Amino acid sequence: MKPAAAAIAVLLLPPRLACAYALSLNAAQIHAAVEQGARAAREHAGLTEAAYEIFSQRDTLRLIPGERAIDAVLVRTPFERVRVASYYAAFQQQPFTDAQGAALARQGAGRVEFVIFAHSDAEDAAQRDFLSRFHGFTVRANGRKVSGVYTSVFGPAIDNYTTANGVVERWIGTVTCGFDLRSLTGNRGNADRLRGTLSFEDDRGRRYAYPFDLARLL
Protein backbone atom coordinates (compact mmCIF):
# COMPACT_ATOMS: atom_id res chain seq x y z
CA MET A 1 0.00 0.00 0.00
CA LYS A 2 0.98 3.63 -0.29
CA PRO A 3 2.93 5.19 2.59
CA ALA A 4 -0.28 7.05 3.48
CA ALA A 5 -1.89 3.69 4.20
CA ALA A 6 1.08 2.48 6.28
CA ALA A 7 2.72 -0.94 6.23
CA ILE A 8 0.34 -3.87 6.50
CA ALA A 9 1.02 -7.25 8.06
CA VAL A 10 -1.21 -10.09 9.23
CA LEU A 11 -3.01 -9.37 12.50
CA LEU A 12 -3.23 -12.34 14.86
CA LEU A 13 -5.92 -12.01 17.53
CA PRO A 14 -5.56 -13.70 20.94
CA PRO A 15 -7.27 -17.13 21.02
CA ARG A 16 -9.73 -16.02 23.71
CA LEU A 17 -10.97 -13.35 21.30
CA ALA A 18 -11.63 -15.71 18.42
CA CYS A 19 -12.82 -13.83 15.35
CA ALA A 20 -16.54 -13.06 15.22
CA TYR A 21 -17.86 -9.66 14.28
CA ALA A 22 -19.88 -8.02 17.06
CA LEU A 23 -22.17 -5.01 16.87
CA SER A 24 -21.16 -4.07 20.41
CA LEU A 25 -18.07 -4.88 22.46
CA ASN A 26 -17.75 -6.37 25.92
CA ALA A 27 -15.19 -5.21 28.48
CA ALA A 28 -12.62 -7.86 27.52
CA GLN A 29 -12.83 -6.94 23.84
CA ILE A 30 -12.48 -3.22 24.61
CA HIS A 31 -9.44 -3.85 26.80
CA ALA A 32 -7.85 -6.02 24.11
CA ALA A 33 -8.42 -3.36 21.43
CA VAL A 34 -6.94 -0.62 23.62
CA GLU A 35 -3.92 -2.74 24.53
CA GLN A 36 -3.23 -3.89 20.96
CA GLY A 37 -3.26 -0.33 19.65
CA ALA A 38 -1.03 0.99 22.44
CA ARG A 39 1.42 -1.91 22.09
CA ALA A 40 1.80 -1.34 18.33
CA ALA A 41 2.70 2.29 19.01
CA ARG A 42 5.12 1.39 21.81
CA GLU A 43 6.91 -1.12 19.61
CA HIS A 44 7.09 1.32 16.67
CA ALA A 45 5.81 -1.51 14.49
CA GLY A 46 3.09 0.38 12.67
CA LEU A 47 -0.55 -0.66 12.90
CA THR A 48 -1.16 -3.97 11.15
CA GLU A 49 -4.49 -4.11 9.31
CA ALA A 50 -4.14 -6.90 6.77
CA ALA A 51 -6.91 -8.90 8.43
CA TYR A 52 -9.27 -5.99 7.72
CA GLU A 53 -8.22 -5.49 4.11
CA ILE A 54 -10.85 -6.46 1.52
CA PHE A 55 -8.96 -5.15 -1.50
CA SER A 56 -5.48 -3.93 -2.43
CA GLN A 57 -3.68 -3.38 -5.68
CA ARG A 58 -0.72 -5.73 -6.13
CA ASP A 59 1.69 -2.78 -6.30
CA THR A 60 0.24 0.46 -4.97
CA LEU A 61 3.40 2.39 -5.75
CA ARG A 62 3.02 1.85 -9.49
CA LEU A 63 0.30 2.89 -11.95
CA ILE A 64 -0.60 0.21 -14.44
CA PRO A 65 -2.57 1.07 -17.61
CA GLY A 66 -6.19 0.07 -17.14
CA GLU A 67 -6.14 0.24 -13.32
CA ARG A 68 -8.68 2.59 -11.83
CA ALA A 69 -8.66 4.95 -8.85
CA ILE A 70 -8.75 2.57 -5.87
CA ASP A 71 -5.52 1.55 -4.15
CA ALA A 72 -7.02 -0.36 -1.20
CA VAL A 73 -10.17 -0.82 0.89
CA LEU A 74 -10.25 -1.60 4.61
CA VAL A 75 -13.20 -2.49 6.80
CA ARG A 76 -13.30 -1.11 10.35
CA THR A 77 -15.50 -2.86 12.87
CA PRO A 78 -16.24 -1.41 16.33
CA PHE A 79 -13.24 -3.39 17.66
CA GLU A 80 -10.90 -2.06 14.98
CA ARG A 81 -12.02 1.55 15.48
CA VAL A 82 -11.10 1.35 19.16
CA ARG A 83 -7.76 -0.27 18.30
CA VAL A 84 -6.96 2.45 15.75
CA ALA A 85 -7.93 5.24 18.18
CA SER A 86 -5.71 3.72 20.88
CA TYR A 87 -2.81 3.47 18.45
CA TYR A 88 -3.01 7.09 17.34
CA ALA A 89 -3.37 8.32 20.93
CA ALA A 90 -0.31 6.34 22.04
CA PHE A 91 1.62 7.46 18.96
CA GLN A 92 0.94 11.07 19.98
CA GLN A 93 1.81 10.22 23.61
CA GLN A 94 -1.75 10.91 24.72
CA PRO A 95 -3.66 8.72 27.20
CA PHE A 96 -6.39 6.41 25.96
CA THR A 97 -8.12 4.39 28.65
CA ASP A 98 -10.54 1.49 28.58
CA ALA A 99 -13.25 3.99 29.56
CA GLN A 100 -12.47 6.07 26.49
CA GLY A 101 -12.51 2.91 24.41
CA ALA A 102 -15.90 1.96 25.86
CA ALA A 103 -17.30 5.40 25.02
CA LEU A 104 -16.06 5.09 21.44
CA ALA A 105 -17.49 1.58 21.17
CA ARG A 106 -20.91 2.76 22.38
CA GLN A 107 -20.85 5.65 19.92
CA GLY A 108 -20.15 3.28 17.03
CA ALA A 109 -22.24 0.30 18.12
CA GLY A 110 -23.88 -1.40 15.19
CA ARG A 111 -21.76 0.45 12.67
CA VAL A 112 -19.05 -0.68 10.30
CA GLU A 113 -16.84 1.69 8.33
CA PHE A 114 -15.14 1.10 5.00
CA VAL A 115 -11.98 3.13 4.38
CA ILE A 116 -11.21 3.63 0.69
CA PHE A 117 -7.67 4.64 -0.32
CA ALA A 118 -7.72 6.30 -3.72
CA HIS A 119 -5.73 8.43 -6.14
CA SER A 120 -6.81 10.96 -8.75
CA ASP A 121 -6.52 10.52 -12.50
CA ALA A 122 -4.36 13.64 -12.82
CA GLU A 123 -2.42 16.10 -10.67
CA ASP A 124 -4.08 19.34 -11.82
CA ALA A 125 -6.03 21.59 -9.45
CA ALA A 126 -9.39 20.50 -10.87
CA GLN A 127 -8.76 17.00 -9.44
CA ARG A 128 -7.96 18.18 -5.94
CA ASP A 129 -11.49 17.59 -4.62
CA PHE A 130 -11.96 14.24 -6.37
CA LEU A 131 -12.55 12.40 -3.11
CA SER A 132 -15.59 14.53 -2.25
CA ARG A 133 -17.25 13.37 -5.46
CA PHE A 134 -17.29 9.67 -4.53
CA HIS A 135 -20.94 8.68 -4.04
CA GLY A 136 -23.59 5.95 -4.07
CA PHE A 137 -22.21 3.96 -1.13
CA THR A 138 -24.28 0.83 -0.42
CA VAL A 139 -23.85 -2.52 1.30
CA ARG A 140 -25.82 -5.55 0.17
CA ALA A 141 -25.99 -8.57 2.48
CA ASN A 142 -28.53 -11.22 3.46
CA GLY A 143 -30.64 -10.29 0.44
CA ARG A 144 -31.05 -6.68 1.58
CA LYS A 145 -29.36 -3.38 0.83
CA VAL A 146 -28.50 -0.43 3.09
CA SER A 147 -27.04 2.96 2.21
CA GLY A 148 -24.18 4.68 3.98
CA VAL A 149 -25.20 6.91 6.88
CA TYR A 150 -22.14 9.18 6.82
CA THR A 151 -18.95 9.84 4.87
CA SER A 152 -15.73 11.68 5.70
CA VAL A 153 -12.71 12.61 3.60
CA PHE A 154 -9.06 12.66 4.69
CA GLY A 155 -6.73 14.57 2.38
CA PRO A 156 -5.91 15.04 -0.35
CA ALA A 157 -2.13 15.29 -0.57
CA ILE A 158 0.21 15.02 -3.52
CA ASP A 159 2.22 11.80 -3.82
CA ASN A 160 4.37 10.10 -6.45
CA TYR A 161 3.62 7.03 -8.52
CA THR A 162 5.88 5.14 -10.88
CA THR A 163 4.72 4.50 -14.44
CA ALA A 164 6.28 2.92 -17.50
CA ASN A 165 7.25 6.42 -18.60
CA GLY A 166 8.67 7.68 -15.30
CA VAL A 167 7.35 9.25 -12.11
CA VAL A 168 4.04 11.14 -12.02
CA GLU A 169 2.19 13.01 -9.27
CA ARG A 170 -1.36 12.28 -8.15
CA TRP A 171 -3.68 13.49 -5.42
CA ILE A 172 -4.23 10.79 -2.80
CA GLY A 173 -6.40 10.40 0.28
CA THR A 174 -9.17 8.36 1.85
CA VAL A 175 -12.95 8.32 1.88
CA THR A 176 -14.57 6.68 4.90
CA CYS A 177 -18.20 5.58 4.73
CA GLY A 178 -20.10 4.27 7.73
CA PHE A 179 -23.03 1.85 7.67
CA ASP A 180 -25.52 0.88 10.37
CA LEU A 181 -25.78 -2.89 9.92
CA ARG A 182 -28.37 -3.62 12.60
CA SER A 183 -31.08 -4.00 9.96
CA LEU A 184 -28.98 -6.75 8.36
CA THR A 185 -27.85 -8.63 11.46
CA GLY A 186 -30.57 -8.02 14.04
CA ASN A 187 -30.10 -6.26 17.36
CA ARG A 188 -28.22 -9.22 18.84
CA GLY A 189 -25.47 -8.75 16.29
CA ASN A 190 -25.41 -12.33 15.00
CA ALA A 191 -23.06 -12.02 12.03
CA ASP A 192 -22.07 -15.66 11.58
CA ARG A 193 -23.24 -15.49 7.97
CA LEU A 194 -22.78 -11.78 7.31
CA ARG A 195 -21.10 -11.72 3.94
CA GLY A 196 -21.89 -8.99 1.51
CA THR A 197 -20.72 -6.48 -1.05
CA LEU A 198 -19.68 -2.85 -0.71
CA SER A 199 -20.52 -0.77 -3.80
CA PHE A 200 -19.90 2.86 -4.74
CA GLU A 201 -18.97 5.16 -7.62
CA ASP A 202 -15.89 7.35 -7.93
CA ASP A 203 -15.67 10.94 -9.17
CA ARG A 204 -15.82 9.79 -12.80
CA GLY A 205 -18.92 7.65 -12.27
CA ARG A 206 -17.01 4.38 -12.43
CA ARG A 207 -18.68 1.66 -10.37
CA TYR A 208 -16.82 -0.53 -7.86
CA ALA A 209 -17.99 -3.61 -5.95
CA TYR A 210 -15.94 -5.38 -3.28
CA PRO A 211 -17.07 -8.53 -1.42
CA PHE A 212 -16.43 -8.80 2.31
CA ASP A 213 -16.85 -11.35 5.10
CA LEU A 214 -17.35 -9.89 8.57
CA ALA A 215 -17.69 -13.34 10.13
CA ARG A 216 -13.89 -13.70 10.23
CA LEU A 217 -13.33 -10.34 11.98
CA LEU A 218 -13.61 -9.04 15.52
Secondary structure, DSSP 8 states (H G I E B T S, - for coil): --GGG---------GGG-S---SS--HHHHHHHHHHHHHHHHTT-----GGGEEEE-S-TTB--TT--SEEEEEEE-HHHHHHHHHHHHHHTT----HHHHHHHHHHTTTEEEEEEEEE-S--SGGGTTGGGG-EEEEEEETTEEEE-SEEEEEEEEEEEEEETTEEEEEEEEEEEEEEE-HHHHTTTT--TT-EEEEEEE-TT--EEEEEEEGGG--
